[in-house]
C-alpha cells in the first residue's frame, strides 16, 4: 500500500510539472528514506547556426506557383513539373475527334492558400515535357533537363479578379472560405492525341508508367509578374466534347482525362534569393550563436548544438551521489521562444522537426515518421510565442541504452526542419485516436521565423531512491 501511495504522489507531481511553467516549488522530498524528486530548471545554454539549404525533397500533389518578394525574406520563385494519372476508361460512344470541342487544365485553390497580393497580375506558361521525371525528386531540379522552351503549349494571364469563383462557405472561425479555379485552355491537338491514343491502345491508360512514356507531363512556370504565391489543391485536365447519337441529337459533355495524384511523379522547382537584410541578420546571429533562422520552403535551417552531453552528465552526477541506489529520468521538456517581430509579413512554420542533422536526408527519402525517440516535432504556440517539443526524454534514454553511451558530436548536432504533419483519425466504439501518417518538408507557402536560443528552456525531472535503513 505504501508503494502505491508514493507512485500516486509521483504521478500527480509529474502531471503538475507538465501543466505548469513555474516548477520551482517542486523538488521537496516525498520520503527521505525512499524516493526524492528533483527538478533541474536551470537553462542549459544552447548555441546554433543558420545554414542555407537550397533544396528539399519536394514530391507533392499540391504545387506552389508564383513569384513573391518579401522584405526580410527575399525573392521566391516556384514552378512545377508533373506527370499525370490517366483515366482508366474514356467513353468513346458516338464521339470522334471532330466532336472534341476543347481541353482545359483546371487549377483549384482556396483563398487561404494564397500568399501576397491577390490582384497581382501574372502570366503562367505551360510546356510539355520531353521525358519522364526521375526520382528522388529535389526542388533544385533543373527543369531544362526535362523540357524545351520550344514546347510551349499555353500562356495564361491569371489574377484573383480573373479567376473563376466556384463556392464559398463559412469556416469555424467565421471567415468566408472561397474556392477558386484557374482555367487554362490547352491546344485541341493535345486532346486529339490523347483521344486517338486511347482508341489505339487503351491498355497504357491502366498503367501510369506506360502512359508517361506517351505523355511525360508538363512544366508550369510564372514568366511575368511578382507579388503572390498560390498553393494549388487540385489539378486535372478535362476534355469537353459533343456526342452525336443515331438520331443526330447532340449531347455536350465533359470528361476528366488526367489528374495529378500521389501515384505519379510531381515536383516543385524552387529558386530563393534571400534579401540583404536577412543575410546580414544571419551573419550577425551566426557570430553570436544565440539566434537562428528557420525558413521555408527552402532557405536557412537552424543547426543547433543540443547539450546532450551536459544533460547526461547531470544525470550521472546525481546517480553517483553517496547513498543513491537508483536514478530514473522521468521527464525532459524542451521549448524555444521565437523573436517577436511586429513587422513580419509571413507566418512562422507550423511545425519544426527535431532530428540529427546527419539523418535528415534518409528520414525524408525513406518516408519515415517521428518515433519520439530520435525524431520528434514541435507545434508553434502562437499565444505563447514558443515551439514546444514536449517530453524528449526518450532521446537521452536511447543514448544511455547504447553499448557505448559516449556522447558523440552527431548526438549534439540537431537540425530543426520546417515540416508539414499529416494525421489520421480513427474512431471505434471505445475511443477516438489520432496518429501521424506522414511528415514532409514544408512547402505550402513561404514562411520564416527567428528563434531565440538564449531563451530556450530544458527542464529535467528525475527521481532518486535511497536505501532503506
N, C-alpha and C positions, 0 to 999 in steps of 0.2 A: 504493500500500500504506500509505503514511504517513497519508493522509486516512482510510482505513478504520480505522486504529488509533485516531485521535483520535475518530472517531464512536463506536466501540465503547466507549471510556472515557467519553464524554459520556453515552451511553445508560445505562451502568452507574451513573454518578453520579446521574442523574435518578431512576433506579429506587430507589436508596438514599434519596434525599430523600423520595420518595413514601411509603416504608415506615417512615421513622424520624422521630420528632418532634424529635430532637436533631440539628440540621443545622449546628451552629456549626463543625464540623471541616471542612466543605466550603468551597470558595472559593479554594483554592490553585490556582496556575497549572498548566495542563496543559503548556503550552509558551509561554514568554514571547513568542515571536516569532509565534505563530499564534492560539491560542484561550485565552481566560480565562473560567472560570465564576465568577460572582458570586452570592452568596446574600444577600439582604437580609431578615433575620428580625426586624427591629425592628417591633414592633407599631405600626401606624398608627392613631391614635385614631379610634374610632367614637363617634358620638352618635346619639340617636334619641328618638322619642316614641311613646307608645301611643295610638292613635286609635280611638275607638269606632266600630264598624261594626254596624248593627242588622240587616243583611240580606246574604244571599249568593244567588247563582244556585243554586237548590236543587232542580232537577228530579231525581227519584230514584225507583227502584222499591222502595227499602228504607226504609219510613217509620220515623221515630224518634217513639215515642209515650210520653208520660208527663209528670210534673211532679216536679221534683227541686230541692231546696235544699241547697247545699253551702257550708260556711264557706270564705271566701277565694275563692269563685267567684261565688255569687249564686243566683238562682232562675231556672230554665229551664223553660218550658212549651212543649210541642210537640204540634201537631195535624197533620192530613194531609188534603189534598184529592187525589182521584184519579179519573180516568176508567178504563174497563175495555176490555180486548181481548176481544171476544166469541168464543165458539167458532164455528167455521165450519159445523159440522154438528151438529144435535141429533137424536137418534134418537127419532122420534115414533111408531114402530110400536107399536100396541096401548096407546098412552099417551093419556090425556085429562086435562084439568085436574083432574077428580075423583080421579085416581090420583096426583097430586102430593102427597107427604107433608110435605116441609119444604124450606126453602132456608137455607143457612148460609154465613156468612163465616168463613173459616179464616185465622188469622194465625200463622205459624210462626216460631220463632227458636231459637237455640242459647243455652245458659246463659252463654257468654262474651259474648253480645250484650246483656247486662243490666247496667246501672249502678245502684247503690244497694241498697236493701233488697228482696230477692226476695219477701218476705212482705208487703210494704206493700199494704194493700187499696186498690183504686182502682176507679173506675167509668168505663167507656168509653161515650160516647154517639155514635151514628151517625145522620147526617142525609143525605137525598138532596139533590143539587144542583139548582138551578133552570136553570142554563145551563152551557155548555161552558167549560172553562178556557182562557184566552188566554195565549200566550207574548209576551215572555220571562217566565219564572217566577222571581220572587224571594221569599225567605222572609218578607218583611214584607207579603206579600199579605193583604188583608182578606177573611177567609172569608165575612163577611156580604154581600160583593158577589156571592157565588155560591150561598148557601143561606139559608133562613129557619129560625129556631128552631122554627117550627111543623112543620117537615118531619122531626121525629124519628121514626126507624123502629126503633131498638133502643137499649136502655140495659143495659149488661152489666157486672156486677162481675167484676174479674179480679185475681188474685194468684197467685204461683207455686204455692201449695198447691192452687189450684182448677183449674189448667191441665192439659190432657191431656199425659201422658207418651207420647212417640212412639218414641224409640230412643235408644240410647247406645252409645258406643264409646270406646276409649282413644286419646287423641291421642299424637303423637310425644313429648310431654313427660311422658307418664304420667298426665295429668289425665283425668278422666271428662268426656266431652263429651255433654251432654244436649240432646236436641232436643224442644222443647215446642210446644204449639199452643193458641192461644186460639180457642175455638169460640163464635161469636155467632149465635144464631138470629134470622133476619130474618122479617118478615111473609110468610106464604104468598101474600098478594095480589101481592107483588113477583114471586114465582115464576110465578104465573098470567099476569101481564102479559108477562113475558119469553117464556114458552112460547107464548102466543097470538100475540105479535108475530112469532115465528119461523114459525108456521103461516101467518100472513097475508102476511109479506114477508121471506122468508129471505135475500134479496139484501143487505139492510142489515147482516147479520151478517158479510158478507165485507168490509165497509168500516168500519173503526173510526170514521172521522169521521162517517159517516152514522148509525152505531149511537149515537154520543154525542148526536146530536140527539134520539133517542128516550129514551135513558137517560144523562144527562150525567155521572153518577158519584155519589160520596159524600164527605162530610166526617166525619172521626173526631176526637174531642177528649176529653181526660180532664176530667171535671167534678167529680170528688171524689177526694180523696186526694193525698198528697205523699210522695215517697220513692224513686221509681225511674223509670228510662228504659229502654225496650226498643227495640232496633233490629230491626225485623221483616225477615226474609229471604225470606218467601214469603207471598203474599196472593192468595186466589182465592175465588170464590163457587161453591158446589156445590148442585145440586138433588138431593134424594133422592125417589124415586118408585117406584111399582109398575107393572109391565106385566102385563096380563092377556091371555093368548093365546086362540086359538079354542076351546081345551078348558076355558077357565075357570081355568087354573092361574095362580098369581100369582108373579111374579119381583120381588124387592126389589132395586133398582138405585140407582146414583148417577151423576151426570153433572156435570162441571165446566163450568158455564155461562160464567163470566167470570174473567179473570185480570188482574193488573197486570204489564205488560210495558214494555220501553223504547219501544215504538212509541206509547204513549198518554201524555197529559199527567198528571204527578203531581208534587206539590209539598209539602214540609214547611212548616208555619207556625210559626216560632219567635218566642217572646217572652222576652227575657232582661232581668233586673234585676240588675246587679252589686251585691254586698253592700258595705256601708260600708267594711269592712276593705280590700277590693280597690280601691275608689275612692281611698281615702287613700294606698295604696301607689302607685297610678298617678300621682297628683298629685305626690307626693314624687319619684318617678323622673323625671317629665317636667321638673321643675325642675332636677334634677341632669343629666339627659340621658344617664345612664350605664347604665340598665337599662330593659328594655321587656317588655311582657306580650304573649304570643300566646295567644288564647282561641278556643275553637271550641264549637259550630258558628258562633255569632255572638259578638260582643263585641269586645274590644280586639285590634287588629292592630298589629304593630311597623312603623313607618315610620322607616328608618334613613338617615342621611347617609353613604353609602358614599364613601370617599375616592378616587373615580375620578381626579380632577384631580391629587392628590398622587402617586398611583401612576404616572400618565403623566409627571408632572414628573420623578420619579426616573429613569424610563426614558430620557427625553430628555436629562437631565443626563449620564447615562452615555454616551449616544451622542455628545454634544458634547465629551467629554474628548479631549484632544490625542492624536493618533495613531490613534484608532479609525476604522475604515472601515466597520464593520458592527456592528449590535447586534440580537440576537434575543431576544425574550421567550419563554422556554421553558415556564414553569410559574408559576401563581399559585394558591396554596391559600388557602382561607378557612374558618375554623372559629369557632363561637360556643359558649362553655360555658353551661350552664344554672345557675341559682342553686339549690343543693340545698335541699330542704325536706322534712325528716323527717316533717312532719305532713300532707303532701299527701294528699288523698283521691282525686284524679283524676290520670290519666296525662298526660304531655305528648303533643301531636300527634306522630304517627309521622314525618310529612314536613312540611318547610317549603319553599315555592316562593319563589325569588329572582326578582323581577320589578320593572321600573319601575312605580311607583305609578300612573302615568298609563295603563298598559296593562292593568291588572287586569281591568277590565270587558270589553274586547274579547277578551282571552285566553280567558275562560270562555264568553262568548256565542258565540264562533266555534269553540269546542271544539278549541283548539289544544293541542299537546303541547310540552314543553320542547325547545328546539332546541340547548341547551348553548352558545348564543351570547348571546342577550338574556334567556333564561329557563333556569333550572336548579333542581334541588331537592336538598335535604339530607335524609339519613336520621338520625333520632335514635339515637345510640350510647349505650345505657343504661349500659354498663360504664364508659365514659369520661366520661359526662355532658356530651356535646357534640353539636352539629349540625355535620356535616362536609359542606361543599358541594363538596369535591374541587377539581379544576382548573377555574378560571373565567377562565383567561387569554384565551379567545376573546371574552369580553365587552370586555376592553380592546382587543384587536386590532380588533374591529368598529368601535370609535370611531376608532382610528388610521387605518383604511382609508377613512373618510369624506372627501369632497371638502373639508369644513371640519371638522377634528378637534378644534375647540374644545369643551372640556367644558362642557356646559350643566347647569343645575340639575336637569333631568329625568334626566340621566345619573347623578346622585348621590342621587336620591330613590328609594329602593328599599323596596318592601313585602316582608315575609316572611309569606306567607299559608299557614295550615294547609291541607293538601290530602290527598286520597286519590289514590294512584298505582296504576293497574291495568296489569298486564303480560300479555304473551302469549308463551308459549314454543313455538318451532318446532324440531323435530328432523329432521335429514336424515341421509343416510348418512355425511356428513363431520363434522357439528358440530351442537351444540345452541345456539340463540340465544334470548335473551330481549329483547323490545322493549316499550317503553311504548306502550300503545294509548289510554290515556285518563287525564286528570288533572282532578279535580273538587274544588270546595271541600269540606273535611272536614265531614261531618255525621252520622257513625256513632254518636257518643256525645259527652257533654260532655268537654272536655279543656282544660288550661291549663298554661302554663309561663312562668317568668320567665327572661329571657336577660341574661347579663352582658356588656354591650358593652365594658367595660374589659378583660375577659379575652379578647376576640376576637383572633385572630391572622391576619394576612395575610402570607404568605411569598412573596417574589418570587425567581424563579430566572431569570437571563438570561446569555447569553454575549456576549462582545465579541471581535472579531477585529482584531488589529493588522496593519499592512502588513508584508510580509516584506522584510527588509533585503537 
